[in-house]
């Protein structure tokens, strides 16, 4: 007797299982505590914005790696003028790696929010697939993968809400100290 192999179903199932496993892997690699550690490191590292309108009369200092620069400081590095964006700035002006770390983790809830949206899209696609299936073994397999996606979505939403609340409190505290 011939063996019937449903290629579209197997393809969808491989994509959904792989995406769910990838989300769980990212949850394992980047827990909320690690995102908070990277946030604290990026806040110490700080960031620099290049000043386009170079005023000849603006007071600036030559950049030095041995100093931590306060917010709003103007420095000259590699014949370019930069303004400090973070509260404390130890990053090298013009260094794309430092700028990328600061941009991604200056708000610790942003990477988690991206994962939440990816997980929501996966769950919605799972539900669409689940509604279109008719065979019991496909329904059962999709429901199992969907339950794993729901659990990942729960953990991601919990982490996002906690990080957002902590970051908002931290921002309010910093505004009170600066004012």
Buried (B, 14 or more C-beta within 10 A) or exposed (E): EEEEEEEEBEEBBEEBBEBBEEBBEBBEEBBBEEBBEBBEEBBBBBBBEEBEEEEEEEEBEEBEEEEBBEBEBBBBBEEBBBBBBBBBBBBBBBBEEBBEBBBBBBBBBBBBBBBBEBBBEBBEBBEEBBEEBEEEEBEEBBEEBBEBBBEBBEBBBEBBEBBBEBBEEBEEEEEEEEE
